[in-house]
């Protein structure tokens, strides 16, 4: 059993309008997790929010690549890139946090995906797996060591954040029922295998609550 300590933080991934029903890249039932995330947020002294924040001509947008459709894959300088519908364009309503998200004591909003020529799923590294977002440095300066992850989407931004966070030296725990998945191809099964390989612990919110006491 573990107890909540001052070195723990809740990392809330991309709970934005475009990823919720009615949005440009909606995750099915993505809005259903928001009340649970709000409840979790009240248990943590330290909360960090991430926010996709793309320029209008971002490399990941299918609209930028003539003849290509959303969810196709292309090769770019840093490897394979899944193409998406235009989403979370900075300054637009779709990029804003869902209005139901209510964690006023969040200490940091980390914006990612703002570099035009590179995508960014992870809260720690851009998709070249080299360029840091600065989150690791922030966490270390604050003395935060263990992260509980929730948000959207389980098989992309939550996945890569947990994997990269673990590789960077932080303990990462994914709260499964406080996430929802895109479910693109084998993305869910692949995520589960990668979590097992990286020893990323997955718990339900009830299990977290019971563990924290």
N, C-alpha and C positions, 0 to 999 in steps of 0.2 A: 504494500500500500504506500502511496505517496501523498504528501500534503502540499497544498499550495504555498509557495514561498515567494519572497520578494524578487527572486530571479526568474520567475515564470511570466510569460506573456501570452495573450490570445492574439493570433494573427488571422485577421478576417480578410479573405481574398475576394476582391472584385465583386462586391454585392452592388451591382450597378444596373440601371434601368435596361440597358441593351442586353443584358444577360438574363433578364427576367421575362415572364410571359408578356408578349406585346412588343418586346424589344427586337432590335435588328439581328441579334444572334442569341435568341432566347434558349435557355436551358429549361427543359420540361420540368415544371413544378419548382423552378428555382426560387420563387418567392415564398414557398412553403417553409423554408428553413429560417426565414428572417426572425420570427418570434423566438425560436430556439437560440439563435445567435445573440439576440438581445438579452435573453436570460443568462447565457454564458458570459456575456460581457459584464454583467453586474457582479460576477464572482471574481473577476480579475482586476487587480489594481492597474496593470499595464495592458493596454490594447493598442494594436497597430492595424491600420487599414491600408490595403493596397487598392490602386485605382488604375485601370487601363486608360491610357491618355494618348491616343494616336493622332498624328497629323492626318489631314484629309486624303493624302496620297500615299498612305503607308504601304510598305512592300507586301504586307500580308493580305491586302485587299484584292480580291479577284478582279474588281473593276479597273485596277491599274494594269492588268495583263490581258491584252486583247485576245479574244478567243477562249479564255479560261473561265471556268465556272467555280463558284464557291464549293469548297470541300475537295477540289482537285489538289494535287501535290505537284510542285515544281522544284527544280534545283536552283539554289541561290548560292552566293559565295560561302555561306557558313553551313550548307547542307540542304536537307529537304525542308521545304516550307509548305505547310498546309495553307491553302487560300481560303479566306473567310469573306462573308458579306461585310461591307463597310460597317464598322461598329465602334462605339466608344470614341468617337471623334471629339477631340478636346474642345471644350466650350459649348458642346451640344447637350440637350436634355438627356440623350442616351448615355452620355458619359457620366452623368451625375449619379451619386449614390441613390439607391432605392429609398423613397421617402419613408418607408417603414423601418429602415435601419435606425436604431436609437441607442447609440453608445456615445453620449456627449463627452465622456472623459477620455476618449481615444487620444493618445499622445502624439501620434505621427500618422500622416497620410503619405504613403510612398507611391508616387506615380511612376508607371513603367510603360514601355512600348512607345515612348515619345521620340525615339530615334527613327527617322524615316526609313532607313535602309536595313533595319534589323528588327525582328520580332522579339517579344519578351513575354514568356509565360511565367517564368520564375520570379519570385520576389528578391532573389539573390543575384542571379546572373542573367544577362541577355542570352538570346538563343545561340550566340557563338560560343557559349559556355566559357567565355573568357572575361567579357566586360562586366564588371560588378555594378550593381545598382546602388551600393553604399549601405544597404541594410545591415550587412555583417558588421561593419565598423560601428554603426549606430548601436547595435545590440551589445557589442563588446564594451563600448564606452559607458553604456548604461548598466553593465553588469548583468544583462539578461541572458539566460543560458538555456532555458527549456521553453519550447514553443508548442502551443496547442493550435492546430490549424483547422479552419472551417471556411465555408464560402463556395465560390464558383470558379471553375468547375472542377469536380473531383479528379477527372482524368486528364486535365491539362494544367491549369495554373496552380491548383492545390498540389497535384502530383509533383510538378517540377520544383515547386517551392520546398516541399518536404524533402525531396531527394537532394536538392542542392544545399538546403539548410543542414541536413545531416552530414553531407560531405564537407561542409565548411566548419563542422565541429559543434553544432548545436543539437540538442536532443529534440526531435520532432515527433509529435503525436497528432494523428489525424482523427478528428471527431467525425466519424462516418455519417451519422444521420444529420449532421449540420452541414452537409455538402450535397450536391447533386451533380450528375455526370452528363456530359454531352453524348457519350455513347457512339462515337464515330469509329466504325469498323471494330477492331479488337481493342479499342482504347481502354476499356474497363478492365478486362483480363490482364492486359499488359501492365496497367497501373498496379494491380494487386501483386503481380509477380515482381515488379520493381520494388514495391514497398517491402515485400518479403526479403528480397536480396539485400536491400539496404538496411533491413531491420528497423523500418519505420513502424512504430506501434500504431494500430488502429483500434479505437474504442468508440462506443456509443456515448452520447451525452449522459445517459443514466450511469454508465460505468465510470465516466469521468467524475460525475457528482458523487458517486459512492466512494471512489478512490480518494477524492479530495476531502470527503467527510462533511 
